[in-house]
């Protein structure tokens, strides 16, 4: 597919990218209040309904119902399996649809759909584009800021590729990466694992600035457990 050969004019489209070949994967947990507005914005931007994939990771609220009524494809996990596991299921479904690339973003409303144009532009050069939270960095909750800085430093050193925001869930991913990269984790460290393995496999990694909106939403990161999981993963990478 030639990414620059098209001249589409739908609202929000830039750089001649055909959104019909791009999917959106949204891992969601207890997000009934925010997933609806997010899906509506994505559809208004130009994504096809059946290419918007919401993975409900064992929510105890109406997350799946809200997303499904808007036309998104909903995959339900019978119980909470972790963000990484939800992403795995979304990736598999996107590959089954034979899409070229996917956008991933969180269901809690912290990512602005209008900034997808930056990913599309960077995607003309890179295989994996990661949103870098630089505009509202000072407003990032302390825990997220600490985890992000630490994991970004470690993964950048191990992967020999500088990635300023390795934990950002806002990404554009070329699905060809998954033909070579096999992910083994199932929690928050999955996003770091993807970056490390993509870098070590020679894929081009870039970034684009994003605005992260923090409005008191609950973080599901478990500081002790997730730190241990990350350290274990990093040690395995170090000794390979």
Secondary structure, 3 states (H helix, E strand, C coil): CCCCCCCCCCCCCCCCCCHHHEEEEEEECCCCCCHHHHHHHHHHHCCCHHHEEEEEECCCCCHHHHHHHCCCEEEEECCCCCHHHHHHHHHHHHHHCCCCEEEECCCCCCECHHHHHHHHHHCCCCCEEEEEECCCHHHCCHHHHHHHHHHHHHHHHHHCCCCCCCCCCCEEEEHHHHHCCCCCCCCCCHHHHHHHHHHHCCCCEEEEEECECCCCCCCCCCHHHHHHHHHHHHHHHHCC
